[in-house]
Amino acid sequence: MSTAGELTSASPLETIRVERIDPGTWRDRAVELLAGGARFLSLYASGRESPVVRAVFESSELTVLETVSASVPSIVDLAPAATWDEREAHDLFAIEFPGHEPLRPLVDHPDDLAAWTIAVHGHDPHQVAVGPIHAGIIESGHFRFHNVGERILHVDIRLFYKHRGLERLAEQLPVDEAIRVAQRACAACAVANSVAFAQACEQALGLRPDDGLAAVRTVLLELERIWNHLNDISAVCAGIGFAPGSMAFAALKERAQRVNAQIAGHRFLFDTVSIGRSPLELNQAKARQAHAELRTIQLDAARAWREVRFNGSVQARLDGVGALTRDQAIALGTVGPAARAAGVAFDRRSSGTRLAYSGFVPAAPASPTGDVRARLELRATELDASFAVLDQLLARRLDAPVAHPCGPIGTPGFAAIESPRGETVCSVHLEDGERVARLHLRTGSYANWPSVAAAATDNLLPDFPLINKSFELCYSCADR
């Protein structure tokens, strides 16, 4: 049997349909949704004594499948993007997923190597272990390469070395306190995580941002995207040993973060988003000053990019390395620049009505080859798009923005935000309209880590650092 409750809002894309179903019909319903063109977004569990499993699909509305059971049929053969979600739900909530074989641990770290890696057989394969401690100042991550010579046959990625339990920490907190927990899942995506949480809470509370609040949040999101993209271009240049490009874009990233500090008092834009309002006072003087500096950064970035784009040695190092096909990107649920570089033309900014992206057209790669070059060039193109959005918004009055009641109050609330690394999906369940009962944050980095392994296959081991940098994912987003 199935019962459905529907929460509506002003946009059909924000219509939520919760279907409470028996475990026996879980898989059949997933088949129906996917066959009808729905897109899998996330799967998560809550509770141990009476565990609840939820899966979120998007078409013209959001459909949330919900079942109370400690054993739910796997859907990974239908939606491979659910693989990490099912593994995480198993480790954290002891949910069994019959059909997911082998159900390897993700958050748990068993000592037995065979328990978490895929066996590779053939003529003369060997393993190379990298991490979890690295030579660079980065978070902990273990990459287990299965090679023949220097050719990569497969990569097992093990993260979650510093799992902080942020989602559990947010439980029972008032929403105004819990937003600080969601924000700290990742400093590089602090705004995206905060806006996703705020929008999910506002949807559950029946609130909708006015034009001013939508504009301020959009400004913050694009400021965050600019410094991240500048940093990512610098990282790829460093990965191929092109010091002029690495240093130029690192300096530009520093300048962009100083703009953040001038506007918001924080280089990473912490504490700039609140539920139902904006704590940021972006007056005209600050806006003009930021606007002027951003224009000089844009011009200097264009000059630095020409040095990268027309350097033959640099370009020869990028072509064909770490290619992710369009079919792989769709199956794995790849999001953001990595997906668009592979020909998946989806950008969350072009849909939804709670931010100031009216008429936004996603950047498209000149050639969607899905390799390091395509991912790098797409970021450069997206920089121009972000500067153009800010050019328009910083010319507006952005003071005193708020959210207004817009419809029925209900739970859950959902939001999807285009972070610098791709779509971040936030699910929030509230108690008494003010405290968090369950928070689930699936960041763009979390969604894309399996794609790094896919892109590395059949490449040379020395190319992996370059491939990894071209995705430039957060470890912290997994360790949330």
C-alpha positions in Angstrom: 0.0 0.0 0.0 1.1 3.6 -0.6 0.0 6.8 0.9 1.0 10.2 -0.4 1.2 13.7 1.2 1.8 16.7 -1.0 3.3 20.0 -0.1 3.1 22.7 -2.7 4.9 26.0 -3.3 5.0 28.6 -6.0 7.1 26.5 -8.4 6.3 23.1 -9.8 9.9 22.2 -9.3 9.5 22.7 -5.6 6.4 20.5 -5.2 7.2 17.7 -2.8 5.4 14.4 -2.9 6.1 12.1 0.0 5.1 8.5 -0.7 5.1 6.2 2.4 5.4 2.7 1.0 6.2 -0.9 2.1 9.7 -2.2 1.6 8.3 -4.7 -0.9 7.2 -2.0 -3.3 10.3 0.2 -2.9 12.2 -1.1 -5.9 9.1 -1.3 -8.1 8.3 2.3 -7.4 11.9 3.4 -8.1 11.7 1.6 -11.4 8.5 3.5 -12.3 10.0 6.9 -11.4 13.3 6.3 -13.3 11.4 4.9 -16.3 9.3 8.1 -16.3 12.4 10.3 -16.6 12.9 11.1 -12.9 16.5 11.8 -11.8 17.8 10.2 -8.6 19.1 12.9 -6.1 19.8 11.2 -2.8 19.1 8.4 -0.4 19.5 8.6 3.4 18.3 6.9 6.6 17.4 8.0 10.1 16.8 6.3 13.4 18.1 3.0 14.7 15.2 1.6 16.8 12.7 2.2 14.0 14.8 3.0 11.0 13.4 5.1 8.2 14.9 5.1 4.7 14.2 7.8 2.2 15.1 8.2 -1.5 14.6 11.5 -3.4 13.8 11.7 -7.1 13.2 14.7 -9.2 11.1 15.2 -12.3 8.4 17.9 -12.6 8.2 17.5 -8.8 10.3 16.0 -6.0 9.1 12.5 -5.1 10.4 11.2 -1.7 10.0 7.5 -1.2 9.8 6.7 2.5 9.8 3.3 4.2 10.2 2.1 7.7 12.5 -1.0 7.6 16.0 -2.1 8.4 16.1 -4.0 5.1 15.3 -2.2 1.8 15.9 -3.6 -1.7 18.9 -2.1 -3.4 18.5 0.3 -6.3 22.1 0.6 -7.3 21.6 -1.4 -10.5 18.9 1.1 -11.5 20.6 4.2 -10.2 24.4 3.7 -9.7 24.6 7.1 -8.2 22.9 5.6 -5.1 25.9 3.3 -4.4 27.7 5.6 -1.8 24.3 6.5 -0.3 23.4 2.9 0.4 26.9 2.1 1.7 26.7 5.1 4.1 23.2 4.2 5.3 24.4 0.7 6.0 27.4 1.9 8.0 25.7 4.6 10.0 22.2 3.1 10.5 22.7 -0.7 10.0 20.3 -0.7 7.0 20.6 -3.8 4.8 20.2 -3.5 1.0 19.6 -6.9 -0.5 20.9 -7.0 -4.0 23.8 -4.6 -3.3 26.6 -7.2 -3.5 29.1 -6.9 -2.1 27.9 -4.1 0.2 31.4 -2.8 1.0 31.9 -0.4 4.0 32.2 3.3 3.3 32.3 5.2 6.6 33.6 2.2 8.6 37.2 1.3 8.1 37.8 -2.5 8.5 41.4 -3.7 8.8 40.8 -6.4 6.2 41.8 -5.0 2.8 39.6 -7.4 0.9 36.5 -6.0 2.8 36.6 -2.6 1.2 38.5 -3.0 -2.1 37.5 -4.6 -5.4 39.6 -7.7 -6.3 41.6 -7.3 -9.5 42.8 -10.4 -11.3 44.9 -10.9 -14.4 48.4 -11.0 -15.7 50.9 -9.2 -13.3 48.6 -6.7 -11.5 49.9 -4.9 -8.5 48.7 -2.4 -6.0 50.0 1.1 -5.1 48.8 2.7 -1.9 48.7 6.5 -1.6 47.7 8.2 1.6 45.8 8.6 3.9 48.7 10.9 5.0 49.9 13.0 2.0 52.9 15.2 1.3 50.7 18.2 0.8 48.6 20.0 3.4 45.4 18.3 2.6 42.8 16.2 4.4 43.2 12.5 4.8 42.3 10.2 1.9 43.5 6.8 0.8 43.8 5.9 -2.9 44.4 2.2 -3.6 45.5 1.8 -7.2 45.4 -1.5 -9.0 47.9 -1.3 -11.8 49.6 -3.2 -14.6 52.9 -1.4 -14.9 51.9 2.3 -14.7 48.4 1.7 -16.3 45.6 2.1 -13.8 43.1 -0.7 -13.9 40.9 0.5 -11.0 41.0 2.8 -8.0 39.5 2.2 -4.6 38.9 5.5 -2.8 38.7 5.5 1.0 37.7 8.7 2.7 35.8 9.4 6.0 39.0 9.4 8.1 37.7 12.4 10.1 34.0 11.8 10.1 32.6 14.6 12.3 29.0 13.5 12.7 27.7 17.0 11.8 24.3 15.8 10.7 23.8 14.1 14.0 25.1 17.2 15.8 22.5 19.3 14.1 19.6 17.2 15.5 17.5 18.9 18.2 19.2 22.2 17.5 17.1 25.3 16.6 17.4 26.0 12.9 19.2 29.3 13.6 21.9 27.3 15.3 21.9 24.3 13.1 22.8 26.4 10.0 26.2 27.0 11.5 26.7 23.2 11.6 25.6 22.7 8.0 27.9 25.6 6.9 30.9 24.0 8.5 30.7 20.8 6.4 33.2 22.5 4.1 34.8 25.9 4.2 35.2 26.0 0.4 31.4 25.6 0.0 30.3 27.4 3.1 27.8 29.6 1.3 26.4 26.8 -0.9 25.8 24.6 2.2 24.3 27.5 4.2 21.9 28.6 1.4 20.9 24.9 0.8 20.1 24.5 4.5 18.3 27.9 4.7 16.2 27.2 1.6 15.2 23.7 2.9 14.2 25.2 6.2 12.3 28.0 4.6 10.4 25.6 2.4 9.5 23.5 5.5 8.4 26.7 7.3 6.3 28.0 4.4 8.7 30.9 3.7 9.9 32.4 0.4 12.7 34.9 0.0 11.9 38.3 -1.5 13.8 39.6 -4.5 16.3 41.3 -2.3 17.1 38.2 -0.3 17.4 36.1 -3.4 19.8 38.6 -4.9 22.0 38.8 -1.8 22.3 35.0 -1.6 23.1 34.9 -5.4 25.9 37.5 -4.9 27.4 35.3 -2.1 27.1 32.1 -4.2 28.9 33.7 -7.1 31.6 35.3 -5.0 32.2 31.8 -3.6 32.3 30.3 -7.1 34.8 32.8 -8.4 37.5 32.2 -5.8 37.0 28.5 -6.0 37.3 28.4 -9.8 40.4 30.7 -9.7 41.9 28.3 -7.1 41.0 25.2 -9.2 42.6 26.6 -12.3 45.7 27.3 -10.2 45.7 23.8 -9.0 45.6 22.2 -12.4 48.4 24.5 -13.5 50.4 23.3 -10.5 49.6 19.7 -11.4 51.3 20.0 -14.7 54.2 22.1 -13.4 53.2 25.3 -15.1 54.3 27.7 -12.4 53.3 31.0 -14.2 49.7 29.9 -14.4 49.7 28.4 -10.9 51.0 31.6 -9.3 48.9 34.0 -11.4 45.6 32.3 -10.5 46.6 31.7 -6.9 47.2 35.5 -6.6 43.8 36.2 -8.2 42.2 33.8 -5.8 43.7 35.7 -2.9 42.4 39.0 -4.3 38.9 37.5 -4.7 38.9 36.3 -1.1 40.0 39.8 0.0 36.8 41.1 -1.7 34.9 38.6 0.4 36.5 39.9 3.5 35.7 43.5 2.5 32.0 42.7 1.9 31.3 40.2 4.7 34.2 40.4 7.1 35.3 36.8 6.3 37.4 35.4 3.5 35.3 32.2 3.3 32.0 34.2 3.7 31.1 32.4 7.0 27.9 33.5 8.8 26.5 35.4 5.8 23.3 33.4 5.5 20.4 33.1 8.0 16.9 31.6 7.9 14.4 34.0 6.6 16.6 37.0 6.4 20.1 38.2 5.6 22.7 39.1 8.2 24.8 40.8 5.5 24.5 44.5 5.1 25.6 45.1 1.6 25.2 48.8 1.2 25.9 50.7 -2.0 29.3 51.9 -1.0 30.5 48.3 -0.3 28.8 47.1 -3.5 30.6 49.7 -5.6 33.9 49.0 -4.1 33.5 45.2 -4.7 32.2 45.8 -8.2 35.3 47.8 -9.1 37.8 45.3 -7.7 35.9 42.3 -9.4 36.2 44.0 -12.8 40.0 44.3 -12.4 40.2 40.7 -11.3 38.2 39.7 -14.3 40.5 41.5 -16.7 43.6 40.1 -15.0 42.1 36.6 -15.1 41.5 36.9 -18.8 45.1 37.9 -19.4 46.4 35.0 -17.2 44.0 32.5 -19.0 45.5 33.5 -22.4 48.9 32.4 -21.1 47.4 29.0 -20.3 45.1 28.6 -23.3 47.7 29.3 -25.9 50.7 27.6 -24.4 51.2 24.5 -26.6 53.1 22.6 -23.9 50.4 23.1 -21.4 47.6 22.1 -23.8 49.5 19.0 -24.9 49.6 17.9 -21.2 45.8 18.1 -20.8 44.3 16.5 -23.9 42.7 13.1 -23.4 43.8 12.7 -19.8 41.2 11.5 -17.2 38.3 11.4 -19.6 34.8 10.8 -18.2 32.2 9.9 -20.8 28.7 11.3 -20.9 27.2 7.9 -20.2 29.5 7.5 -17.1 28.6 10.9 -15.9 24.8 10.2 -16.2 25.1 6.8 -14.5 27.2 8.0 -11.7 25.2 11.1 -11.0 28.1 13.4 -11.7 27.3 17.0 -11.1 28.8 20.5 -11.7 31.6 21.4 -14.1 32.7 17.8 -14.3 29.4 16.7 -15.6 29.0 19.7 -18.0 32.5 19.1 -19.4 31.4 15.5 -20.2 28.3 16.8 -22.1 25.6 16.7 -19.4 24.1 20.1 -19.8 22.6 20.6 -16.4 23.2 23.5 -14.1 20.9 24.0 -11.1 21.2 27.8 -11.5 19.0 27.6 -14.6 16.1 26.2 -12.6 14.3 27.1 -9.4 12.8 30.4 -8.3 14.4 31.2 -5.0 17.6 32.8 -6.3 18.3 35.6 -8.7 19.3 33.6 -11.8 16.4 34.6 -14.1 17.4 33.9 -17.7 20.7 32.2 -16.7 22.2 30.1 -19.5 24.7 27.4 -18.3 28.2 27.5 -19.8 28.9 24.8 -22.3 32.3 23.4 -23.3 33.6 24.0 -26.8 34.1 20.2 -27.0 32.5 18.0 -24.3 35.4 15.5 -24.2 35.1 15.0 -20.4 38.9 15.2 -20.0 41.1 17.4 -17.9 41.2 20.0 -20.6 37.4 20.2 -20.9 37.0 20.6 -17.1 39.7 23.3 -17.0 38.3 25.3 -19.9 34.7 25.0 -18.5 35.8 26.7 -15.3 37.4 29.5 -17.2 34.1 30.0 -19.2 32.1 29.8 -16.0 34.2 32.6 -14.4 33.0 35.0 -17.1 29.4 33.9 -16.4 29.8 34.5 -12.7 31.4 38.0 -13.3 28.4 38.8 -15.5 25.9 37.8 -12.8 27.7 39.9 -10.2 28.0 42.9 -12.6 24.2 43.0 -12.7 23.4 42.3 -9.1 26.0 44.6 -7.5 24.4 47.5 -9.3 21.1 47.0 -7.4 19.9 48.0 -4.0 20.4 45.0 -1.7 19.5 46.3 1.7 16.9 44.8 4.2 16.1 41.6 2.4 13.7 39.1 4.1 11.6 36.0 3.4 7.8 36.2 3.5 5.1 33.6 4.2 4.1 32.0 0.9 2.2 28.8 1.6 1.5 25.8 3.9 3.9 24.9 6.6 5.1 21.3 6.5 8.0 19.0 6.7 10.3 17.9 5.1 12.0 20.7 3.3 14.4 20.2 0.3 16.8 22.4 -1.6 19.3 22.0 -4.3 22.1 24.6 -4.9 24.8 24.7 -7.6 28.0 24.9 -5.6 31.4 25.4 -7.2 31.8 21.6 -7.5 28.2 20.9 -8.5 24.7 20.4 -7.1 24.4 20.2 -3.4 21.2 18.7 -2.1 19.9 19.4 1.4 17.0 17.6 3.2 15.7 18.9 6.5 13.0 17.4 8.8 11.8 19.7 11.6 10.1 19.1 14.9 7.6 21.7 16.1 8.6 24.0 13.2 11.8 25.1 15.0 14.2 22.2 15.8 16.0 19.9 13.4 14.9 16.2 13.6 17.1 15.1 10.7 19.5 16.9 8.4 21.0 15.3 5.3 23.5 17.1 3.2 24.7 15.6 0.0 27.3 17.9 -1.4 28.6 18.2 -4.9 32.0 16.8 -3.8 30.3 13.7 -2.2 28.4 13.1 -5.4 31.5 13.3 -7.6 34.1 11.2 -5.8 33.1 8.0 -7.5 33.6 9.8 -10.9 37.2 10.5 -10.0 37.8 6.8 -9.9 36.0 6.2 -13.1 38.0 9.0 -14.9 41.3 7.6 -13.6 40.7 4.1 -15.1 43.1 3.3 -18.0 45.3 6.3 -17.4 48.9 6.3 -16.2 49.5 6.4 -12.5 51.6 9.7 -12.7 48.6 11.4 -14.3 46.3 10.7 -11.3 47.3 13.9 -9.3 46.4 16.0 -12.4 43.1 14.1 -12.8 42.3 14.6 -9.2 43.1 18.3 -9.3 40.8 18.7 -12.3 37.9 17.6 -10.2 39.3 19.4 -7.1 36.8 17.8 -4.7 36.6 18.4 -0.9 37.5 15.6 1.5 35.7 17.5 4.2 32.4 17.2 2.4 32.6 13.4 2.9 33.9 13.7 6.4 30.8 15.7 7.4 
